[in-house]
Amino acid sequence: MKFKRLKDLREDHDKFQKDIANLLGISQQYYSEYEKGNRTIPIQHLITLAKYYNTSIDYIVGLTEVPDIKDKHIS
């Protein structure tokens, strides 16, 4: 599954793949595979990315259109 939002979030924060790879402790090539959808992203990496970008895992994987956690309304 391709996670287009990974690339969008990274670019919106003016970061390179190598920057995010360093954050996750992996190689740039390995991270690139996440963005392309060629490699499954471990939950721990999703958690790290959600915290880093101040968004939810649901937003990263496309389950919601609400990017900002504080904008979510819990019923």
Rosetta constraint file for C-alpha pairs under 8 A:
AtomPair CA 1 CA 37 HARMONIC 4.77 0.50
AtomPair CA 1 CA 38 HARMONIC 7.34 0.50
AtomPair CA 1 CA 40 HARMONIC 7.85 0.50
AtomPair CA 2 CA 34 HARMONIC 7.44 0.50
AtomPair CA 2 CA 35 HARMONIC 6.29 0.50
AtomPair CA 2 CA 36 HARMONIC 5.52 0.50
AtomPair CA 2 CA 37 HARMONIC 3.76 0.50
AtomPair CA 2 CA 38 HARMONIC 7.45 0.50
AtomPair CA 3 CA 7 HARMONIC 7.61 0.50
AtomPair CA 3 CA 34 HARMONIC 7.37 0.50
AtomPair CA 3 CA 35 HARMONIC 5.77 0.50
AtomPair CA 3 CA 36 HARMONIC 7.23 0.50
AtomPair CA 3 CA 37 HARMONIC 6.30 0.50
AtomPair CA 3 CA 60 HARMONIC 7.03 0.50
AtomPair CA 3 CA 61 HARMONIC 6.10 0.50
AtomPair CA 3 CA 62 HARMONIC 7.67 0.50
AtomPair CA 4 CA 8 HARMONIC 6.40 0.50
AtomPair CA 4 CA 35 HARMONIC 6.56 0.50
AtomPair CA 4 CA 36 HARMONIC 7.96 0.50
AtomPair CA 5 CA 9 HARMONIC 5.75 0.50
AtomPair CA 5 CA 59 HARMONIC 7.93 0.50
AtomPair CA 5 CA 60 HARMONIC 5.67 0.50
AtomPair CA 5 CA 61 HARMONIC 7.41 0.50
AtomPair CA 5 CA 62 HARMONIC 7.69 0.50
AtomPair CA 6 CA 10 HARMONIC 6.12 0.50
AtomPair CA 6 CA 35 HARMONIC 6.03 0.50
AtomPair CA 6 CA 60 HARMONIC 6.48 0.50
AtomPair CA 7 CA 11 HARMONIC 6.07 0.50
AtomPair CA 7 CA 35 HARMONIC 6.20 0.50
AtomPair CA 8 CA 12 HARMONIC 5.95 0.50
AtomPair CA 9 CA 13 HARMONIC 6.30 0.50
AtomPair CA 9 CA 53 HARMONIC 7.19 0.50
AtomPair CA 10 CA 14 HARMONIC 6.39 0.50
AtomPair CA 10 CA 15 HARMONIC 5.36 0.50
AtomPair CA 10 CA 16 HARMONIC 6.96 0.50
AtomPair CA 10 CA 17 HARMONIC 7.57 0.50
AtomPair CA 10 CA 20 HARMONIC 7.63 0.50
AtomPair CA 11 CA 15 HARMONIC 5.74 0.50
AtomPair CA 11 CA 16 HARMONIC 7.32 0.50
AtomPair CA 15 CA 19 HARMONIC 6.04 0.50
AtomPair CA 15 CA 20 HARMONIC 7.16 0.50
AtomPair CA 16 CA 20 HARMONIC 6.78 0.50
AtomPair CA 17 CA 21 HARMONIC 6.02 0.50
AtomPair CA 17 CA 28 HARMONIC 5.76 0.50
AtomPair CA 17 CA 31 HARMONIC 6.81 0.50
AtomPair CA 17 CA 32 HARMONIC 6.82 0.50
AtomPair CA 18 CA 22 HARMONIC 6.03 0.50
AtomPair CA 18 CA 27 HARMONIC 7.17 0.50
AtomPair CA 18 CA 28 HARMONIC 4.75 0.50
AtomPair CA 18 CA 31 HARMONIC 7.97 0.50
AtomPair CA 19 CA 23 HARMONIC 6.41 0.50
AtomPair CA 20 CA 24 HARMONIC 6.30 0.50
AtomPair CA 20 CA 28 HARMONIC 7.93 0.50
AtomPair CA 20 CA 31 HARMONIC 7.64 0.50
AtomPair CA 21 CA 25 HARMONIC 5.92 0.50
AtomPair CA 21 CA 26 HARMONIC 5.05 0.50
AtomPair CA 21 CA 27 HARMONIC 5.58 0.50
AtomPair CA 21 CA 28 HARMONIC 5.22 0.50
AtomPair CA 21 CA 30 HARMONIC 7.73 0.50
AtomPair CA 21 CA 31 HARMONIC 5.63 0.50
AtomPair CA 22 CA 26 HARMONIC 6.11 0.50
AtomPair CA 22 CA 27 HARMONIC 7.14 0.50
AtomPair CA 22 CA 28 HARMONIC 7.77 0.50
AtomPair CA 24 CA 45 HARMONIC 6.45 0.50
AtomPair CA 24 CA 48 HARMONIC 7.40 0.50
AtomPair CA 26 CA 30 HARMONIC 6.43 0.50
AtomPair CA 26 CA 31 HARMONIC 6.82 0.50
AtomPair CA 27 CA 31 HARMONIC 6.33 0.50
AtomPair CA 28 CA 32 HARMONIC 6.06 0.50
AtomPair CA 29 CA 33 HARMONIC 6.56 0.50
AtomPair CA 30 CA 34 HARMONIC 6.99 0.50
AtomPair CA 31 CA 35 HARMONIC 6.77 0.50
AtomPair CA 32 CA 36 HARMONIC 6.27 0.50
AtomPair CA 33 CA 37 HARMONIC 6.02 0.50
AtomPair CA 33 CA 38 HARMONIC 5.01 0.50
AtomPair CA 33 CA 39 HARMONIC 5.36 0.50
AtomPair CA 34 CA 38 HARMONIC 6.14 0.50
AtomPair CA 34 CA 39 HARMONIC 5.20 0.50
AtomPair CA 34 CA 40 HARMONIC 6.56 0.50
AtomPair CA 34 CA 41 HARMONIC 6.23 0.50
AtomPair CA 41 CA 45 HARMONIC 6.45 0.50
AtomPair CA 41 CA 46 HARMONIC 6.72 0.50
AtomPair CA 42 CA 46 HARMONIC 6.52 0.50
AtomPair CA 43 CA 47 HARMONIC 6.15 0.50
AtomPair CA 44 CA 48 HARMONIC 6.22 0.50
AtomPair CA 45 CA 49 HARMONIC 6.08 0.50
AtomPair CA 46 CA 50 HARMONIC 6.02 0.50
AtomPair CA 46 CA 57 HARMONIC 6.23 0.50
AtomPair CA 46 CA 60 HARMONIC 7.96 0.50
AtomPair CA 47 CA 51 HARMONIC 6.21 0.50
AtomPair CA 47 CA 57 HARMONIC 6.77 0.50
AtomPair CA 48 CA 52 HARMONIC 6.05 0.50
AtomPair CA 49 CA 53 HARMONIC 6.01 0.50
AtomPair CA 50 CA 54 HARMONIC 5.64 0.50
AtomPair CA 50 CA 55 HARMONIC 4.95 0.50
AtomPair CA 50 CA 56 HARMONIC 5.22 0.50
AtomPair CA 50 CA 57 HARMONIC 5.63 0.50
AtomPair CA 50 CA 60 HARMONIC 7.37 0.50
AtomPair CA 51 CA 55 HARMONIC 6.54 0.50
AtomPair CA 51 CA 56 HARMONIC 7.72 0.50
AtomPair CA 54 CA 68 HARMONIC 6.87 0.50
AtomPair CA 54 CA 69 HARMONIC 6.95 0.50
AtomPair CA 55 CA 59 HARMONIC 6.74 0.50
AtomPair CA 55 CA 60 HARMONIC 7.64 0.50
AtomPair CA 55 CA 67 HARMONIC 5.65 0.50
AtomPair CA 55 CA 68 HARMONIC 5.26 0.50
AtomPair CA 55 CA 69 HARMONIC 5.35 0.50
AtomPair CA 56 CA 60 HARMONIC 6.53 0.50
AtomPair CA 56 CA 67 HARMONIC 7.07 0.50
AtomPair CA 56 CA 68 HARMONIC 7.47 0.50
AtomPair CA 56 CA 69 HARMONIC 6.23 0.50
AtomPair CA 57 CA 61 HARMONIC 6.21 0.50
AtomPair CA 58 CA 62 HARMONIC 6.01 0.50
AtomPair CA 58 CA 63 HARMONIC 4.85 0.50
AtomPair CA 58 CA 64 HARMONIC 5.74 0.50
AtomPair CA 59 CA 63 HARMONIC 5.83 0.50
AtomPair CA 59 CA 64 HARMONIC 5.04 0.50
AtomPair CA 59 CA 65 HARMONIC 6.21 0.50
AtomPair CA 59 CA 66 HARMONIC 6.48 0.50
AtomPair CA 59 CA 67 HARMONIC 5.72 0.50
AtomPair CA 66 CA 71 HARMONIC 6.96 0.50
AtomPair CA 66 CA 72 HARMONIC 6.82 0.50
AtomPair CA 67 CA 71 HARMONIC 7.88 0.50
AtomPair CA 68 CA 72 HARMONIC 7.15 0.50
